[in-house]
Amino acid sequence: MKEENSIYEVYYDEKADFLEVFFGESSECTADEIEEGVFVRRDQKTNKIKSIEIFSFKKRAQILKEILKKVKLNFPLEIGV
């Protein structure tokens, strides 16, 4: 059985230095910019995090670790840049 918030997909565009991590099934979402270049998309009905988008990821990699820790989600990969 898959965890409800298990990581579903990770997308990274090296040329644009853009990372997006998707959680669970896609749904209608709202996005909030929690700091410059960092967006969290939440399900409109449940308010659960559905994706995290980070522009200029190489200089903001630490923020992903912090967000995942705050929402108690494990990331199965080592984040290093």
PDB file with SEQRES, HELIX, SHEET and CRYST1 records, atoms N, CA, C and O in Angstrom:
SEQRES   1 A   81  MET LYS GLU GLU ASN SER ILE TYR GLU VAL TYR TYR ASP          
SEQRES   2 A   81  GLU LYS ALA ASP PHE LEU GLU VAL PHE PHE GLY GLU SER          
SEQRES   3 A   81  SER GLU CYS THR ALA ASP GLU ILE GLU GLU GLY VAL PHE          
SEQRES   4 A   81  VAL ARG ARG ASP GLN LYS THR ASN LYS ILE LYS SER ILE          
SEQRES   5 A   81  GLU ILE PHE SER PHE LYS LYS ARG ALA GLN ILE LEU LYS          
SEQRES   6 A   81  GLU ILE LEU LYS LYS VAL LYS LEU ASN PHE PRO LEU GLU          
SEQRES   7 A   81  ILE GLY VAL                                                  
HELIX    1 AA1 PHE A   57  LYS A   70  1                                  14    
SHEET    1 AA1 5 ILE A   7  ASP A  13  0                                        
SHEET    2 AA1 5 PHE A  18  PHE A  23 -1                                        
SHEET    3 AA1 5 ILE A  49  PHE A  55 -1                                        
SHEET    4 AA1 5 VAL A  38  ASP A  43 -1                                        
SHEET    5 AA1 5 CYS A  29  GLU A  35 -1                                        
CRYST1    1.000    1.000    1.000  90.00  90.00  90.00 P 1           1          
ATOM      1  N   MET A   1       0.844  -1.190   0.000  1.00  0.00           N  
ATOM      2  CA  MET A   1       0.000   0.000   0.000  1.00  0.00           C  
ATOM      3  C   MET A   1       0.877   1.236   0.000  1.00  0.00           C  
ATOM      4  O   MET A   1       1.847   1.323   0.752  1.00  0.00           O  
ATOM      5  N   LYS A   2       0.536   2.171  -0.831  1.00  0.00           N  
ATOM      6  CA  LYS A   2       1.296   3.404  -0.973  1.00  0.00           C  
ATOM      7  C   LYS A   2       0.867   4.400   0.097  1.00  0.00           C  
ATOM      8  O   LYS A   2      -0.325   4.565   0.356  1.00  0.00           O  
ATOM      9  N   GLU A   3       1.849   5.070   0.725  1.00  0.00           N  
ATOM     10  CA  GLU A   3       1.506   6.114   1.698  1.00  0.00           C  
ATOM     11  C   GLU A   3       0.799   7.243   0.978  1.00  0.00           C  
ATOM     12  O   GLU A   3       1.102   7.534  -0.179  1.00  0.00           O  
ATOM     13  N   GLU A   4      -0.138   7.877   1.656  1.00  0.00           N  
ATOM     14  CA  GLU A   4      -0.909   8.955   1.047  1.00  0.00           C  
ATOM     15  C   GLU A   4      -0.020  10.090   0.570  1.00  0.00           C  
ATOM     16  O   GLU A   4      -0.271  10.658  -0.492  1.00  0.00           O  
ATOM     17  N   ASN A   5       1.018  10.435   1.333  1.00  0.00           N  
ATOM     18  CA  ASN A   5       1.908  11.527   0.959  1.00  0.00           C  
ATOM     19  C   ASN A   5       3.243  11.034   0.422  1.00  0.00           C  
ATOM     20  O   ASN A   5       4.222  11.781   0.437  1.00  0.00           O  
ATOM     21  N   SER A   6       3.307   9.789  -0.054  1.00  0.00           N  
ATOM     22  CA  SER A   6       4.577   9.309  -0.588  1.00  0.00           C  
ATOM     23  C   SER A   6       4.921  10.084  -1.855  1.00  0.00           C  
ATOM     24  O   SER A   6       4.036  10.563  -2.565  1.00  0.00           O  
ATOM     25  N   ILE A   7       6.206  10.198  -2.124  1.00  0.00           N  
ATOM     26  CA  ILE A   7       6.638  10.976  -3.279  1.00  0.00           C  
ATOM     27  C   ILE A   7       6.232  10.259  -4.548  1.00  0.00           C  
ATOM     28  O   ILE A   7       6.489   9.067  -4.716  1.00  0.00           O  
ATOM     29  N   TYR A   8       5.626  10.964  -5.396  1.00  0.00           N  
ATOM     30  CA  TYR A   8       5.048  10.445  -6.617  1.00  0.00           C  
ATOM     31  C   TYR A   8       5.976  10.703  -7.798  1.00  0.00           C  
ATOM     32  O   TYR A   8       6.146   9.831  -8.651  1.00  0.00           O  
ATOM     33  N   GLU A   9       6.579  11.889  -7.858  1.00  0.00           N  
ATOM     34  CA  GLU A   9       7.437  12.230  -8.990  1.00  0.00           C  
ATOM     35  C   GLU A   9       8.335  13.398  -8.622  1.00  0.00           C  
ATOM     36  O   GLU A   9       7.940  14.305  -7.891  1.00  0.00           O  
ATOM     37  N   VAL A  10       9.562  13.354  -9.150  1.00  0.00           N  
ATOM     38  CA  VAL A  10      10.496  14.466  -8.992  1.00  0.00           C  
ATOM     39  C   VAL A  10      10.897  14.900 -10.390  1.00  0.00           C  
ATOM     40  O   VAL A  10      11.295  14.075 -11.212  1.00  0.00           O  
ATOM     41  N   TYR A  11      10.794  16.189 -10.661  1.00  0.00           N  
ATOM     42  CA  TYR A  11      11.164  16.741 -11.960  1.00  0.00           C  
ATOM     43  C   TYR A  11      12.224  17.804 -11.738  1.00  0.00           C  
ATOM     44  O   TYR A  11      12.048  18.688 -10.900  1.00  0.00           O  
ATOM     45  N   TYR A  12      13.332  17.728 -12.483  1.00  0.00           N  
ATOM     46  CA  TYR A  12      14.374  18.747 -12.397  1.00  0.00           C  
ATOM     47  C   TYR A  12      14.797  19.139 -13.797  1.00  0.00           C  
ATOM     48  O   TYR A  12      15.138  18.284 -14.614  1.00  0.00           O  
ATOM     49  N   ASP A  13      14.777  20.435 -14.073  1.00  0.00           N  
ATOM     50  CA  ASP A  13      15.237  20.977 -15.341  1.00  0.00           C  
ATOM     51  C   ASP A  13      16.583  21.636 -15.061  1.00  0.00           C  
ATOM     52  O   ASP A  13      16.647  22.722 -14.485  1.00  0.00           O  
ATOM     53  N   GLU A  14      17.657  20.965 -15.474  1.00  0.00           N  
ATOM     54  CA  GLU A  14      19.000  21.455 -15.159  1.00  0.00           C  
ATOM     55  C   GLU A  14      19.291  22.805 -15.803  1.00  0.00           C  
ATOM     56  O   GLU A  14      19.900  23.670 -15.175  1.00  0.00           O  
ATOM     57  N   LYS A  15      18.865  22.993 -17.038  1.00  0.00           N  
ATOM     58  CA  LYS A  15      19.131  24.254 -17.741  1.00  0.00           C  
ATOM     59  C   LYS A  15      18.445  25.426 -17.041  1.00  0.00           C  
ATOM     60  O   LYS A  15      19.036  26.495 -16.888  1.00  0.00           O  
ATOM     61  N   ALA A  16      17.207  25.226 -16.619  1.00  0.00           N  
ATOM     62  CA  ALA A  16      16.461  26.286 -15.938  1.00  0.00           C  
ATOM     63  C   ALA A  16      16.719  26.292 -14.433  1.00  0.00           C  
ATOM     64  O   ALA A  16      16.339  27.242 -13.748  1.00  0.00           O  
ATOM     65  N   ASP A  17      17.367  25.234 -13.905  1.00  0.00           N  
ATOM     66  CA  ASP A  17      17.611  25.048 -12.474  1.00  0.00           C  
ATOM     67  C   ASP A  17      16.301  25.155 -11.693  1.00  0.00           C  
ATOM     68  O   ASP A  17      16.180  25.915 -10.732  1.00  0.00           O  
ATOM     69  N   PHE A  18      15.320  24.358 -12.146  1.00  0.00           N  
ATOM     70  CA  PHE A  18      13.979  24.327 -11.557  1.00  0.00           C  
ATOM     71  C   PHE A  18      13.679  22.916 -11.087  1.00  0.00           C  
ATOM     72  O   PHE A  18      13.840  21.957 -11.842  1.00  0.00           O  
ATOM     73  N   LEU A  19      13.243  22.787  -9.839  1.00  0.00           N  
ATOM     74  CA  LEU A  19      12.889  21.487  -9.267  1.00  0.00           C  
ATOM     75  C   LEU A  19      11.437  21.517  -8.832  1.00  0.00           C  
ATOM     76  O   LEU A  19      10.960  22.491  -8.249  1.00  0.00           O  
ATOM     77  N   GLU A  20      10.741  20.418  -9.133  1.00  0.00           N  
ATOM     78  CA  GLU A  20       9.384  20.260  -8.621  1.00  0.00           C  
ATOM     79  C   GLU A  20       9.238  18.844  -8.086  1.00  0.00           C  
ATOM     80  O   GLU A  20       9.596  17.879  -8.760  1.00  0.00           O  
ATOM     81  N   VAL A  21       8.714  18.725  -6.878  1.00  0.00           N  
ATOM     82  CA  VAL A  21       8.457  17.438  -6.244  1.00  0.00           C  
ATOM     83  C   VAL A  21       6.949  17.318  -6.092  1.00  0.00           C  
ATOM     84  O   VAL A  21       6.308  18.176  -5.485  1.00  0.00           O  
ATOM     85  N   PHE A  22       6.382  16.240  -6.651  1.00  0.00           N  
ATOM     86  CA  PHE A  22       4.940  16.006  -6.616  1.00  0.00           C  
ATOM     87  C   PHE A  22       4.628  14.944  -5.569  1.00  0.00           C  
ATOM     88  O   PHE A  22       5.385  13.986  -5.414  1.00  0.00           O  
ATOM     89  N   PHE A  23       3.523  15.105  -4.852  1.00  0.00           N  
ATOM     90  CA  PHE A  23       3.096  14.159  -3.828  1.00  0.00           C  
ATOM     91  C   PHE A  23       1.721  13.615  -4.160  1.00  0.00           C  
ATOM     92  O   PHE A  23       0.780  14.383  -4.359  1.00  0.00           O  
ATOM     93  N   GLY A  24       1.596  12.304  -4.221  1.00  0.00           N  
ATOM     94  CA  GLY A  24       0.298  11.680  -4.430  1.00  0.00           C  
ATOM     95  C   GLY A  24      -0.312  11.971  -5.785  1.00  0.00           C  
ATOM     96  O   GLY A  24       0.379  12.360  -6.726  1.00  0.00           O  
ATOM     97  N   GLU A  25      -1.606  11.777  -5.867  1.00  0.00           N  
ATOM     98  CA  GLU A  25      -2.357  11.997  -7.105  1.00  0.00           C  
ATOM     99  C   GLU A  25      -2.558  13.494  -7.337  1.00  0.00           C  
ATOM    100  O   GLU A  25      -2.676  14.262  -6.382  1.00  0.00           O  
ATOM    101  N   SER A  26      -2.597  13.905  -8.599  1.00  0.00           N  
ATOM    102  CA  SER A  26      -2.818  15.318  -8.903  1.00  0.00           C  
ATOM    103  C   SER A  26      -4.257  15.712  -8.565  1.00  0.00           C  
ATOM    104  O   SER A  26      -5.165  14.881  -8.582  1.00  0.00           O  
ATOM    105  N   SER A  27      -4.440  16.981  -8.262  1.00  0.00           N  
ATOM    106  CA  SER A  27      -5.764  17.501  -7.919  1.00  0.00           C  
ATOM    107  C   SER A  27      -5.773  19.003  -8.147  1.00  0.00           C  
ATOM    108  O   SER A  27      -4.740  19.598  -8.453  1.00  0.00           O  
ATOM    109  N   GLU A  28      -6.943  19.613  -7.995  1.00  0.00           N  
ATOM    110  CA  GLU A  28      -7.059  21.060  -8.103  1.00  0.00           C  
ATOM    111  C   GLU A  28      -6.322  21.686  -6.923  1.00  0.00           C  
ATOM    112  O   GLU A  28      -6.560  21.325  -5.771  1.00  0.00           O  
ATOM    113  N   CYS A  29      -5.423  22.629  -7.220  1.00  0.00           N  
ATOM    114  CA  CYS A  29      -4.576  23.189  -6.165  1.00  0.00           C  
ATOM    115  C   CYS A  29      -4.537  24.704  -6.209  1.00  0.00           C  
ATOM    116  O   CYS A  29      -4.875  25.340  -7.207  1.00  0.00           O  
ATOM    117  N   THR A  30      -4.112  25.249  -5.090  1.00  0.00           N  
ATOM    118  CA  THR A  30      -3.759  26.660  -5.004  1.00  0.00           C  
ATOM    119  C   THR A  30      -2.273  26.719  -4.682  1.00  0.00           C  
ATOM    120  O   THR A  30      -1.737  25.813  -4.043  1.00  0.00           O  
ATOM    121  N   ALA A  31      -1.609  27.775  -5.120  1.00  0.00           N  
ATOM    122  CA  ALA A  31      -0.169  27.905  -4.891  1.00  0.00           C  
ATOM    123  C   ALA A  31       0.112  29.135  -4.049  1.00  0.00           C  
ATOM    124  O   ALA A  31      -0.499  30.189  -4.226  1.00  0.00           O  
ATOM    125  N   ASP A  32       1.051  28.974  -3.128  1.00  0.00           N  
ATOM    126  CA  ASP A  32       1.507  30.087  -2.304  1.00  0.00           C  
ATOM    127  C   ASP A  32       3.015  30.186  -2.436  1.00  0.00           C  
ATOM    128  O   ASP A  32       3.721  29.181  -2.356  1.00  0.00           O  
ATOM    129  N   GLU A  33       3.503  31.398  -2.639  1.00  0.00           N  
ATOM    130  CA  GLU A  33       4.941  31.634  -2.663  1.00  0.00           C  
ATOM    131  C   GLU A  33       5.372  31.847  -1.218  1.00  0.00           C  
ATOM    132  O   GLU A  33       5.080  32.887  -0.627  1.00  0.00           O  
ATOM    133  N   ILE A  34       6.072  30.856  -0.643  1.00  0.00           N  
ATOM    134  CA  ILE A  34       6.428  30.933   0.772  1.00  0.00           C  
ATOM    135  C   ILE A  34       7.694  31.738   1.004  1.00  0.00           C  
ATOM    136  O   ILE A  34       7.942  32.221   2.109  1.00  0.00           O  
ATOM    137  N   GLU A  35       8.487  31.876  -0.034  1.00  0.00           N  
ATOM    138  CA  GLU A  35       9.599  32.814  -0.060  1.00  0.00           C  
ATOM    139  C   GLU A  35       9.948  32.987  -1.526  1.00  0.00           C  
ATOM    140  O   GLU A  35       9.468  32.226  -2.366  1.00  0.00           O  
ATOM    141  N   GLU A  36      10.762  33.958  -1.845  1.00  0.00           N  
ATOM    142  CA  GLU A  36      11.040  34.256  -3.243  1.00  0.00           C  
ATOM    143  C   GLU A  36      11.509  33.011  -3.991  1.00  0.00           C  
ATOM    144  O   GLU A  36      12.506  32.391  -3.619  1.00  0.00           O  
ATOM    145  N   GLY A  37      10.784  32.651  -5.046  1.00  0.00           N  
ATOM    146  CA  GLY A  37      11.151  31.532  -5.893  1.00  0.00           C  
ATOM    147  C   GLY A  37      10.796  30.161  -5.360  1.00  0.00           C  
ATOM    148  O   GLY A  37      11.186  29.155  -5.952  1.00  0.00           O  
ATOM    149  N   VAL A  38      10.060  30.090  -4.248  1.00  0.00           N  
ATOM    150  CA  VAL A  38       9.681  28.805  -3.653  1.00  0.00           C  
ATOM    151  C   VAL A  38       8.160  28.783  -3.480  1.00  0.00           C  
ATOM    152  O   VAL A  38       7.590  29.604  -2.761  1.00  0.00           O  
ATOM    153  N   PHE A  39       7.519  27.828  -4.155  1.00  0.00           N  
ATOM    154  CA  PHE A  39       6.065  27.733  -4.136  1.00  0.00           C  
ATOM    155  C   PHE A  39       5.627  26.396  -3.555  1.00  0.00           C  
ATOM    156  O   PHE A  39       6.249  25.363  -3.802  1.00  0.00           O  
ATOM    157  N   VAL A  40       4.560  26.430  -2.790  1.00  0.00           N  
ATOM    158  CA  VAL A  40       3.934  25.214  -2.272  1.00  0.00           C  
ATOM    159  C   VAL A  40       2.526  25.187  -2.831  1.00  0.00           C  
ATOM    160  O   VAL A  40       1.765  26.143  -2.682  1.00  0.00           O  
ATOM    161  N   ARG A  41       2.186  24.072  -3.481  1.00  0.00           N  
ATOM    162  CA  ARG A  41       0.843  23.892  -4.018  1.00  0.00           C  
ATOM    163  C   ARG A  41       0.090  22.951  -3.097  1.00  0.00           C  
ATOM    164  O   ARG A  41       0.587  21.882  -2.744  1.00  0.00           O  
ATOM    165  N   ARG A  42      -1.135  23.361  -2.703  1.00  0.00           N  
ATOM    166  CA  ARG A  42      -1.976  22.574  -1.785  1.00  0.00           C  
ATOM    167  C   ARG A  42      -3.301  22.236  -2.443  1.00  0.00           C  
ATOM    168  O   ARG A  42      -3.855  23.018  -3.215  1.00  0.00           O  
ATOM    169  N   ASP A  43      -3.793  21.045  -2.116  1.00  0.00           N  
ATOM    170  CA  ASP A  43      -5.093  20.600  -2.594  1.00  0.00           C  
ATOM    171  C   ASP A  43      -6.156  21.569  -2.079  1.00  0.00           C  
ATOM    172  O   ASP A  43      -6.168  21.914  -0.897  1.00  0.00           O  
ATOM    173  N   GLN A  44      -7.047  22.007  -2.970  1.00  0.00           N  
ATOM    174  CA  GLN A  44      -8.074  22.979  -2.587  1.00  0.00           C  
ATOM    175  C   GLN A  44      -9.045  22.432  -1.547  1.00  0.00           C  
ATOM    176  O   GLN A  44      -9.545  23.193  -0.718  1.00  0.00           O  
ATOM    177  N   LYS A  45      -9.316  21.152  -1.572  1.00  0.00           N  
ATOM    178  CA  LYS A  45     -10.287  20.580  -0.640  1.00  0.00           C  
ATOM    179  C   LYS A  45      -9.660  20.141   0.673  1.00  0.00           C  
ATOM    180  O   LYS A  45     -10.216  20.404   1.740  1.00  0.00           O  
ATOM    181  N   THR A  46      -8.503  19.472   0.613  1.00  0.00           N  
ATOM    182  CA  THR A  46      -7.914  18.894   1.825  1.00  0.00           C  
ATOM    183  C   THR A  46      -6.811  19.744   2.443  1.00  0.00           C  
ATOM    184  O   THR A  46      -6.445  19.542   3.601  1.00  0.00           O  
ATOM    185  N   ASN A  47      -6.281  20.690   1.679  1.00  0.00           N  
ATOM    186  CA  ASN A  47      -5.179  21.559   2.091  1.00  0.00           C  
ATOM    187  C   ASN A  47      -3.850  20.802   2.233  1.00  0.00           C  
ATOM    188  O   ASN A  47      -2.884  21.350   2.763  1.00  0.00           O  
ATOM    189  N   LYS A  48      -3.796  19.558   1.767  1.00  0.00           N  
ATOM    190  CA  LYS A  48      -2.547  18.791   1.821  1.00  0.00           C  
ATOM    191  C   LYS A  48      -1.596  19.270   0.725  1.00  0.00           C  
ATOM    192  O   LYS A  48      -2.028  19.654  -0.363  1.00  0.00           O  
ATOM    193  N   ILE A  49      -0.309  19.243   1.024  1.00  0.00           N  
ATOM    194  CA  ILE A  49       0.699  19.647   0.048  1.00  0.00           C  
ATOM    195  C   ILE A  49       0.719  18.646  -1.095  1.00  0.00           C  
ATOM    196  O   ILE A  49       0.817  17.440  -0.872  1.00  0.00           O  
ATOM    197  N   LYS A  50       0.625  19.153  -2.324  1.00  0.00           N  
ATOM    198  CA  LYS A  50       0.640  18.317  -3.515  1.00  0.00           C  
ATOM    199  C   LYS A  50       1.931  18.483  -4.306  1.00  0.00           C  
ATOM    200  O   LYS A  50       2.329  17.570  -5.030  1.00  0.00           O  
ATOM    201  N   SER A  51       2.597  19.639  -4.179  1.00  0.00           N  
ATOM    202  CA  SER A  51       3.900  19.793  -4.821  1.00  0.00           C  
ATOM    203  C   SER A  51       4.642  20.977  -4.210  1.00  0.00           C  
ATOM    204  O   SER A  51       4.063  21.889  -3.621  1.00  0.00           O  
ATOM    205  N   ILE A  52       5.955  20.904  -4.388  1.00  0.00           N  
ATOM    206  CA  ILE A  52       6.847  21.991  -3.991  1.00  0.00           C  
ATOM    207  C   ILE A  52       7.636  22.351  -5.236  1.00  0.00           C  
ATOM    208  O   ILE A  52       8.218  21.477  -5.879  1.00  0.00           O  
ATOM    209  N   GLU A  53       7.660  23.641  -5.582  1.00  0.00           N  
ATOM    210  CA  GLU A  53       8.365  24.115  -6.771  1.00  0.00           C  
ATOM    211  C   GLU A  53       9.458  25.070  -6.311  1.00  0.00           C  
ATOM    212  O   GLU A  53       9.207  25.978  -5.518  1.00  0.00           O  
ATOM    213  N   ILE A  54      10.669  24.861  -6.810  1.00  0.00           N  
ATOM    214  CA  ILE A  54      11.782  25.720  -6.396  1.00  0.00           C  
ATOM    215  C   ILE A  54      12.543  26.184  -7.626  1.00  0.00           C  
ATOM    216  O   ILE A  54      13.118  25.379  -8.360  1.00  0.00           O  
ATOM    217  N   PHE A  55      12.539  27.491  -7.840  1.00  0.00           N  
ATOM    218  CA  PHE A  55      13.322  28.104  -8.901  1.00  0.00           C  
ATOM    219  C   PHE A  55      14.719  28.385  -8.354  1.00  0.00           C  
ATOM    220  O   PHE A  55      14.875  28.618  -7.155  1.00  0.00           O  
ATOM    221  N   SER A  56      15.732  28.365  -9.214  1.00  0.00           N  
ATOM    222  CA  SER A  56      17.131  28.530  -8.795  1.00  0.00           C  
ATOM    223  C   SER A  56      17.438  27.544  -7.673  1.00  0.00           C  
ATOM    224  O   SER A  56      17.923  27.919  -6.605  1.00  0.00           O  
ATOM    225  N   PHE A  57      17.142  26.281  -7.943  1.00  0.00           N  
ATOM    226  CA  PHE A  57      17.233  25.238  -6.927  1.00  0.00           C  
ATOM    227  C   PHE A  57      18.620  25.114  -6.305  1.00  0.00           C  
ATOM    228  O   PHE A  57      18.728  24.907  -5.096  1.00  0.00           O  
ATOM    229  N   LYS A  58      19.667  25.234  -7.085  1.00  0.00           N  
ATOM    230  CA  LYS A  58      21.020  25.029  -6.555  1.00  0.00           C  
ATOM    231  C   LYS A  58      21.332  25.962  -5.396  1.00  0.00           C  
ATOM    232  O   LYS A  58      22.058  25.579  -4.479  1.00  0.00           O  
ATOM    233  N   LYS A  59      20.802  27.170  -5.418  1.00  0.00           N  
ATOM    234  CA  LYS A  59      21.070  28.082  -4.303  1.00  0.00           C  
ATOM    235  C   LYS A  59      20.014  27.986  -3.199  1.00  0.00           C  
ATOM    236  O   LYS A  59      20.144  28.626  -2.156  1.00  0.00           O  
ATOM    237  N   ARG A  60      18.965  27.181  -3.433  1.00  0.00           N  
ATOM    238  CA  ARG A  60      17.893  27.048  -2.443  1.00  0.00           C  
ATOM    239  C   ARG A  60      17.651  25.606  -2.011  1.00  0.00           C  
ATOM    240  O   ARG A  60      16.599  25.325  -1.436  1.00  0.00           O  
ATOM    241  N   ALA A  61      18.562  24.694  -2.257  1.00  0.00           N  
ATOM    242  CA  ALA A  61      18.356  23.275  -1.963  1.00  0.00           C  
ATOM    243  C   ALA A  61      17.995  23.034  -0.506  1.00  0.00           C  
ATOM    244  O   ALA A  61      17.193  22.146  -0.216  1.00  0.00           O  
ATOM    245  N   GLN A  62      18.554  23.788   0.406  1.00  0.00           N  
ATOM    246  CA  GLN A  62      18.305  23.589   1.829  1.00  0.00           C  
ATOM    247  C   GLN A  62      16.830  23.804   2.180  1.00  0.00           C  
ATOM    248  O   GLN A  62      16.311  23.156   3.088  1.00  0.00           O  
ATOM    249  N   ILE A  63      16.158  24.703   1.471  1.00  0.00           N  
ATOM    250  CA  ILE A  63      14.747  24.987   1.781  1.00  0.00           C  
ATOM    251  C   ILE A  63      13.887  23.739   1.595  1.00  0.00           C  
ATOM    252  O   ILE A  63      12.926  23.548   2.341  1.00  0.00           O  
ATOM    253  N   LEU A  64      14.206  22.887   0.623  1.00  0.00           N  
ATOM    254  CA  LEU A  64      13.425  21.666   0.420  1.00  0.00           C  
ATOM    255  C   LEU A  64      13.532  20.766   1.648  1.00  0.00           C  
ATOM    256  O   LEU A  64      12.526  20.225   2.107  1.00  0.00           O  
ATOM    257  N   LYS A  65      14.728  20.602   2.179  1.00  0.00           N  
ATOM    258  CA  LYS A  65      14.907  19.797   3.384  1.00  0.00           C  
ATOM    259  C   LYS A  65      14.087  20.362   4.538  1.00  0.00           C  
ATOM    260  O   LYS A  65      13.456  19.608   5.279  1.00  0.00           O  
ATOM    261  N   GLU A  66      14.092  21.679   4.693  1.00  0.00           N  
ATOM    262  CA  GLU A  66      13.358  22.326   5.787  1.00  0.00           C  
ATOM    263  C   GLU A  66      11.856  22.129   5.641  1.00  0.00           C  
ATOM    264  O   GLU A  66      11.176  21.824   6.621  1.00  0.00           O  
ATOM    265  N   ILE A  67      11.327  22.299   4.427  1.00  0.00           N  
ATOM    266  CA  ILE A  67       9.885  22.131   4.195  1.00  0.00           C  
ATOM    267  C   ILE A  67       9.473  20.699   4.493  1.00  0.00           C  
ATOM    268  O   ILE A  67       8.481  20.465   5.185  1.00  0.00           O  
ATOM    269  N   LEU A  68      10.232  19.739   3.972  1.00  0.00           N  
ATOM    270  CA  LEU A  68       9.885  18.331   4.184  1.00  0.00           C  
ATOM    271  C   LEU A  68       9.922  17.966   5.659  1.00  0.00           C  
ATOM    272  O   LEU A  68       9.091  17.190   6.131  1.00  0.00           O  
ATOM    273  N   LYS A  69      10.877  18.518   6.384  1.00  0.00           N  
ATOM    274  CA  LYS A  69      10.964  18.251   7.820  1.00  0.00           C  
ATOM    275  C   LYS A  69       9.753  18.839   8.553  1.00  0.00           C  
ATOM    276  O   LYS A  69       9.190  18.187   9.432  1.00  0.00           O  
ATOM    277  N   LYS A  70       9.349  20.064   8.200  1.00  0.00           N  
ATOM    278  CA  LYS A  70       8.213  20.719   8.858  1.00  0.00           C  
ATOM    279  C   LYS A  70       6.911  19.952   8.651  1.00  0.00           C  
ATOM    280  O   LYS A  70       6.079  19.871   9.556  1.00  0.00           O  
ATOM    281  N   VAL A  71       6.741  19.395   7.465  1.00  0.00           N  
ATOM    282  CA  VAL A  71       5.492  18.684   7.180  1.00  0.00           C  
ATOM    283  C   VAL A  71       5.634  17.187   7.408  1.00  0.00           C  
ATOM    284  O   VAL A  71       4.735  16.414   7.075  1.00  0.00           O  
ATOM    285  N   LYS A  72       6.763  16.779   7.975  1.00  0.00           N  
ATOM    286  CA  LYS A  72       7.018  15.383   8.377  1.00  0.00           C  
ATOM    287  C   LYS A  72       6.934  14.408   7.204  1.00  0.00           C  
ATOM    288  O   LYS A  72       6.312  13.352   7.310  1.00  0.00           O  
ATOM    289  N   LEU A  73       7.565  14.770   6.088  1.00  0.00           N  
ATOM    290  CA  LEU A  73       7.653  13.887   4.934  1.00  0.00           C  
ATOM    291  C   LEU A  73       9.112  13.484   4.729  1.00  0.00           C  
ATOM    292  O   LEU A  73      10.013  14.320   4.806  1.00  0.00           O  
ATOM    293  N   ASN A  74       9.330  12.217   4.472  1.00  0.00           N  
ATOM    294  CA  ASN A  74      10.686  11.726   4.221  1.00  0.00           C  
ATOM    295  C   ASN A  74      11.005  11.826   2.736  1.00  0.00           C  
ATOM    296  O   ASN A  74      10.163  11.539   1.885  1.00  0.00           O  
ATOM    297  N   PHE A  75      12.220  12.232   2.442  1.00  0.00           N  
ATOM    298  CA  PHE A  75      12.695  12.324   1.063  1.00  0.00           C  
ATOM    299  C   PHE A  75      13.678  11.193   0.849  1.00  0.00           C  
ATOM    300  O   PHE A  75      14.691  11.134   1.546  1.00  0.00           O  
ATOM    301  N   PRO A  76      13.421  10.284  -0.095  1.00  0.00           N  
ATOM    302  CA  PRO A  76      14.232   9.073  -0.226  1.00  0.00           C  
ATOM    303  C   PRO A  76      15.587   9.273  -0.886  1.00  0.00           C  
ATOM    304  O   PRO A  76      16.330   8.308  -1.064  1.00  0.00           O  
ATOM    305  N   LEU A  77      15.923  10.490  -1.247  1.00  0.00           N  
ATOM    306  CA  LEU A  77      17.190  10.774  -1.907  1.00  0.00           C  
ATOM    307  C   LEU A  77      18.001  11.770  -1.112  1.00  0.00           C  
ATOM    308  O   LEU A  77      17.458  12.577  -0.357  1.00  0.00           O  
ATOM    309  N   GLU A  78      19.301  11.705  -1.290  1.00  0.00           N  
ATOM    310  CA  GLU A  78      20.182  12.702  -0.677  1.00  0.00           C  
ATOM    311  C   GLU A  78      20.126  13.949  -1.529  1.00  0.00           C  
ATOM    312  O   GLU A  78      20.229  13.871  -2.753  1.00  0.00           O  
ATOM    313  N   ILE A  79      19.964  15.103  -0.897  1.00  0.00           N  
ATOM    314  CA  ILE A  79      19.921  16.367  -1.628  1.00  0.00           C  
ATOM    315  C   ILE A  79      21.290  17.011  -1.495  1.00  0.00           C  
ATOM    316  O   ILE A  79      21.710  17.372  -0.395  1.00  0.00           O  
ATOM    317  N   GLY A  80      21.972  17.151  -2.595  1.00  0.00           N  
ATOM    318  CA  GLY A  80      23.280  17.780  -2.581  1.00  0.00           C  
ATOM    319  C   GLY A  80      23.513  18.538  -3.878  1.00  0.00           C  
ATOM    320  O   GLY A  80      23.147  18.072  -4.957  1.00  0.00           O  
ATOM    321  N   VAL A  81      24.117  19.695  -3.762  1.00  0.00           N  
ATOM    322  CA  VAL A  81      24.440  20.495  -4.945  1.00  0.00           C  
ATOM    323  C   VAL A  81      25.802  21.085  -4.804  1.00  0.00           C  
ATOM    324  O   VAL A  81      26.262  21.795  -5.698  1.00  0.00           O  
TER     325      VAL A  81                                                      
END                                                                             
